Amino acid sequence: MTPSSAAPREPLTDRDAQLLRSIRDRAPADAARLLCRQPEDQIARLLAALPAQDRGRVLGALPADLRHRLDTASGGSVSSEEPAIPDATEHTVGALTVTAPLTAAPTDAVHAVIDAVRSASQGRLVTYVYVVEDRRLVGVVTMRDLLLADASAALTAIMLPDPFFLTPETTVEDAMRAMVHRHYPVYPVCDAAGCLLGVVPGHALFEEHAYELSAQPGRMVGVDEDEQVSTPWPQSLKLRHPWLQVNLVTAFAAAAVVGLFEGTLERIVILAAFLPVLAGQAGNTGCQAMVVTLRGLALDELPRSAVARVLRKEATLGLFNGLLTGLSAAAGMWIYATVTGTPGAAMLAAVVVLAMVGSCLLSGVVGVAVPLVLKRLGADPATASSIFLTTATDVVSLGLFLGLAALLVA
């Protein structure tokens, strides 16, 4: 059996050992706050006692000036070691993987493993014993089964064979989907051959996923996920402005539609007052459909076989929502046209109803289609989806409204 922890570079005092256990059992941000209250020489000792992957995550949560001082004082040794998982890209399980605290062979006796747990627990929390044969993960033993088993029994008699594991290239989003029905505190991480590479704490996945979810509303309108409240304005300008240029180009499409019906607007000026009404209602309908679709994609509730059903549902909702809101808007148009003395008030009201129904119906379909198309193209479904949706709904609603008015009234 092998406790998987790096040997400390300097002897640890009892106080250091106690702090080390606290650091290993905490999320990186909490561990960093605890370290910041200690003298810098003690911080360096504790960081040196951590495995490289754990040390890298805690270092990332420390203030930049403190990291620089620690690295300078140690001659670069504090941050010199590479992570245990090679090619671990951002937002993947590999980037969050840490070394397994304890591994054992299938033939190891229970009493010997219990002794190893006591020893390994001096440096970090041991939740499971991972049973490894020729580097391959063949089983997992829980603490309850270990403590209640016959002391002379071998681990093969009490282990859970063929355990669930994650792979380092799995994205955090996909890992969260896999965790929906598996509420484990720690998950083993293996390569394609089933060789144990380390473990990923459940809290680390939740923490990373929460960060990604907090960035999703920004991505929908072209705000980069790396931008925060404290980001300097020149950097924010660099991150945001390209999408605003894209939005400007797409807005010209809606403006071009209005320009096509310039003559109609000159003859029936009252139509201009209802352009934002149609565009806003269609945009909101599309956003509702888009949000539900994004949630279905995030929870893996939208397989390809269900796309047609979802499209029918959103089209039906758009139809009825458009009809109900269209009747209200038509009443407003009729009253406004009557008060202002505009001829054809009844026909203008009918145009509003027809345009609202058609706009909301098509907007619901577009709200589903935009994230699905982005995903099919290999992009994040939330990336600037609001910009594309707004353009599509504006073109549809304005074109339909002015086209019907030109056909039926002008």
ABEGO torsion letter per residue (X at the ends): XBBBBBBBABBBBAAAAAAAAAAAABBAAAAAAAAAABBAAAAAAAAAABBAAAAAAAAAABBAAAAAAAAAAAGGAAAABBBABBGBBBGBAAAABBBBABBBBAABBAAAAAAAAAAAAAABBBABBBBBBGGBBABBBBAAAAAABBAABBAAAABBBGBBBBBAABBAAAAAAAAAABBBABBBBBBAAGBBAEBBBAAAAAAAAAAAAAAAAAAAAGBBAABBAABBAAAAAAAAAAAAAAAAAAAAAAAAAAAAAAAAAAABAAAAAAAAAAAAAAAAAAAAAAAAAAAAAAAGABBAAAAAAAAAAAAAAAAAAAAAAAAAAAAAAAAAAAAAGBBGAAAAAAAAAAAAAAAAAAAAAAAAAAAAAAAAAGBBAABGAAAAAAAAAAAAAAAAAAAAAAAAAX
